[in-house]
Amino acid sequence: EPQVLGQLLRVANTTALHDVLTRLGSFPLFRELCEAYESAVTSPGNGINADFFPPLQVLEPPYRGPWPVAAREGDVEDLGLAACGELWVLLLLLLPQHLRGAVSETVAGPGLARDMARAVRGPWALPLEALRETLGQMLPAPEARRCSQSRRR
């Protein structure tokens, strides 16, 4: 449901978002995905609904490291998936492995969580890991759902 999906990831603290994105800026996969996201959203005729997928709001090209334009200018108070393209990229990286693998083999690796934690470090690594774990419980692999359903019978 789009309304539920839109509430999965919200950031009320732009300073915290700035910190996380700055740290993720050292993670090459995050930068590569931001470039791909921007290209997909801004290319006319690509079949992506730009009304549903917002442009990048916080990062400036060339993605060698994030530059928090919106946070620096203070014009964004509450960022969510409907307002901030970077959060779609972050959500993709936080999804369970089976869903990331359905998107691309590049993001399917089991070591992704470890690599993200290394990039983020500090006080934001644990909340991101907790969110990743919660998403994994909410969106289990199909075989995991079948096993749990058969145990209930």
C-alpha positions in Angstrom: 0.0 0.0 0.0 1.6 3.3 -1.0 0.4 5.2 2.1 2.0 2.5 4.4 5.2 2.4 2.3 5.5 6.2 2.5 5.6 6.0 6.3 8.3 3.3 6.5 11.1 5.8 6.6 10.8 9.3 7.9 13.4 11.6 9.3 12.5 14.6 11.4 16.0 15.5 12.3 17.8 16.9 9.2 21.0 17.2 11.2 20.9 13.4 11.9 20.1 12.8 8.2 23.1 15.0 7.2 25.4 13.0 9.5 24.1 9.6 8.2 24.4 10.7 4.5 27.8 12.2 5.1 29.0 8.9 6.4 27.2 6.9 3.7 29.1 9.2 1.2 32.1 7.0 1.9 30.2 3.9 0.8 30.7 3.5 -3.0 27.5 1.5 -3.5 25.3 4.2 -1.9 26.9 6.9 -4.2 26.4 4.6 -7.3 22.7 4.0 -6.4 22.1 7.7 -5.9 23.5 8.4 -9.3 21.3 5.6 -10.8 18.2 6.9 -8.9 18.7 10.4 -10.1 19.2 9.3 -13.7 16.1 7.1 -13.6 13.9 9.8 -12.0 15.0 12.7 -14.2 15.1 10.9 -17.6 11.9 11.6 -19.5 10.1 8.6 -21.0 11.7 6.0 -18.7 8.3 4.9 -17.3 9.1 6.1 -13.7 6.4 8.2 -12.1 8.3 11.2 -10.8 5.3 12.2 -8.7 5.8 9.1 -6.6 9.6 9.0 -6.7 10.9 12.4 -5.7 14.2 13.8 -6.9 17.3 13.8 -4.6 16.9 16.6 -2.1 19.9 16.4 0.1 22.8 15.3 -2.1 24.5 17.3 -4.8 26.3 15.9 -7.7 28.9 14.5 -8.2 28.1 12.1 -5.3 31.7 11.7 -4.2 30.3 12.7 -0.9 27.0 14.2 0.2 26.5 17.9 0.5 23.3 18.5 2.5 21.8 21.3 0.6 18.3 21.1 2.0 19.5 20.5 5.5 22.0 23.3 5.3 19.4 25.7 4.0 16.9 24.6 6.6 14.1 24.4 4.1 13.2 20.7 4.9 11.8 20.0 8.3 10.4 16.5 7.9 11.8 14.2 5.3 10.1 11.1 4.1 10.0 8.8 1.1 7.5 11.2 -0.6 10.0 14.1 -0.3 13.5 12.8 -0.4 14.9 10.5 -3.1 17.9 9.6 -1.0 15.6 7.8 1.4 14.5 5.5 -1.4 18.1 4.5 -1.9 18.6 4.0 1.8 15.4 1.9 2.1 16.7 -0.3 -0.8 19.9 -0.9 1.2 18.0 -1.7 4.3 15.6 -4.2 2.8 16.0 -7.9 3.4 18.5 -9.7 1.2 15.8 -11.6 -0.8 14.1 -8.3 -1.8 17.4 -6.6 -2.6 18.3 -9.6 -4.8 15.1 -9.2 -6.7 16.2 -5.7 -7.6 19.8 -6.4 -8.5 22.5 -8.9 -7.8 24.7 -6.0 -7.0 22.8 -5.2 -3.8 22.0 -8.8 -2.9 25.2 -9.6 -1.0 25.0 -10.8 2.6 27.8 -8.5 3.6 25.9 -5.3 2.8 24.7 -4.7 6.3 28.2 -5.0 7.6 29.6 -2.7 5.0 26.9 -0.1 5.7 27.6 -0.3 9.4 31.2 0.3 8.7 30.4 3.3 6.6 27.9 4.9 9.0 29.6 4.1 12.3 28.9 6.1 15.4 25.5 6.6 17.0 23.5 6.0 13.8 24.7 2.5 13.0 22.6 0.8 15.6 19.3 2.5 14.7 19.9 1.7 11.0 20.6 -1.9 11.9 17.5 -2.0 14.1 15.4 -0.7 11.2 17.0 -3.3 8.8 16.1 -6.1 11.3 12.6 -4.8 11.7 12.1 -4.7 7.9 13.5 -8.2 7.7 10.8 -9.4 10.2 8.0 -7.5 8.4 9.1 -8.7 4.9 10.3 -12.3 5.4 11.5 -14.5 2.5 8.6 -16.5 1.0 10.2 -19.8 2.2 10.4 -18.4 5.8 6.7 -17.5 5.6 5.8 -21.1 4.5 7.8 -22.6 7.4 6.2 -20.4 10.0 2.7 -21.1 8.6 3.3 -24.8 8.7 4.5 -24.6 12.3 1.2 -22.9 13.3 -0.9 -25.8 12.0 
